[in-house]
Amino acid sequence: MSKVITFFLLPIYTRYLPPAEFGYYDLILSILNFLVPISYFQIWDGMFRFSFDYQDKKEKYKVISNTYIIFIIGIMAYTMILFSINAVNKLDYFNLVYLYGISFAINYLYSFIARTFLRNKLFVISGILNTVVASIINIILIINFNFGIESLFISQSIGMFLQSIVIELNIKSVYEFRKSHFDINI
């Protein structure tokens, strides 16, 4: 569905956004698609794999609690790496790029949390909500407020955060978080 909506947004993008800006956005996404999984140790994959060693929900929450602790380390790694890149080569829209990377990682994590509990409908519905909300915000920012490429960073970040919040409200993994669940052997 997101590909279809993006297709219908192309006329807006080509009319309102200069090709150089759109190219910059595409470059930043390519960099973040490489950087984010490395910075966060692709912890969501490990969480997903190890969660299936357990049938009990409480045990799955233990795996997720461990994931959150490592995820915090990933935020620090991502922050240091992105700030280092920015120190060497100034990034346009640095704050938005930083926020986008954080929201991207959180969204990945929550998408895998939903799948860990086999909540595929929740995953799909929240993903559709993400796409629709991001698209609406994007259109409003571009057409009504004359935002440029920053509208893409803002709208996508909001959409990804919204999807993560919807999943959290349904699964309550933060509520189940316990530092005492940390186990170096997981």
Sequence and secondary structure as in RCSB ss.txt:
>XXXX:A:sequence
MSKVITFFLLPIYTRYLPPAEFGYYDLILSILNFLVPISYFQIWDGMFRFSFDYQDKKEKYKVISNTYIIFIIGI
MAYTMILFSINAVNKLDYFNLVYLYGISFAINYLYSFIARTFLRNKLFVISGILNTVVASIINIILIINFNFGIE
SLFISQSIGMFLQSIVIELNIKSVYEFRKSHFDINI
>XXXX:A:secstr
 HHHHHHHHHHHHHHHS HHHHHHHHHHHHHHHHHHHHHTTTHHHHHHHHHTT  SHHHHHHHHHHHHHHHHHHH
HHHHHHHHHHHHHS  TTHHHHHHHHHHHHHHHHHHHHHHHTT HHHHHHHHHHHHHHHHHHHHIIIIIT   TH
HHHHHHHHHHHHHHHHHHHHH TTTT  GGG  TT 
